[in-house]
């Protein structure tokens, strides 16, 4: 995804208590969808209910649950250098009054977001399903080693987002309603954009489309990872002695060199398993579910071209 949205996605996660917008902000997502993140893109691969991985009768869903609306209106790097009342002449000659506001954006990626009446729908009996899903997604139905699963989605009655492409971004808005606050006027149904400058993205959505979600991710069990790292360190410590004895060459080495553990150790442990070591009977020893975090949000902005 384009890095201009990074600031918005990070703030969205923090402000809304862990919800993440779908990539491109125009993709519906539903409870039970599973996806992977590759080269900064989010690929929805299926749904555990539609694909009969879990029978719908095994799952309980919440009804629409109201969320704290205060966490769904926020901005970063946006100020209000002007707000006031004015008057003008209508097309029929009559005079009318209006509220006008100018929003100034301080940096590349500065934004303002307003969502109203947020509510969510989630899988209620996740604890009853999670172990079964590990076995089915890694062994009996699919063979995933890395996957995300949507457990909760959120919608709003409406939302508006503006993102600036530079520190000179500006948005001038007006309405005939009596509103002066930054959040109240921006995104108000009666507000109209008079002019804009260096605004990369501006969108208003007036329906409850499921564009926001929480997800669980498949990760390696901590105990297995600790054992693997300990064994890896032990093997690496005597690697130089083994190489000197095995190869007919006088390699130089320093016994004090620190052993570097790769950040991809979780993936490495799965690659190093012997044939048939990971199966339906042992899957729960190696995998668990964890909440998607800011680190996962960052993956939406990583690409091979960086």
Protein Blocks (a to p, Z undefined) as FASTA:
>chain_A
ZZklmmmmmmmmmmnoopacdehilaccdehiacddeehiacdfbdfklnomacfklpcc
dddddddfklmgccehiacfbgcddddddfkopacdddddddddfbghiacdddehiadd
ddfklmmmmmmmmmmmmmmmmccfbdcddfbdcddfbdcddddfbfkbccddddfbdcfb
fklmnopakbccfbdchifbdcddfbdcdfbccdddddddfklmmmmmmmmmmmmmmmmm
mmmmmpgcdddddfkbccdddfklmmmmmmmpcehkacfklmmmmgccddddfklmmmmm
gcfkZZ
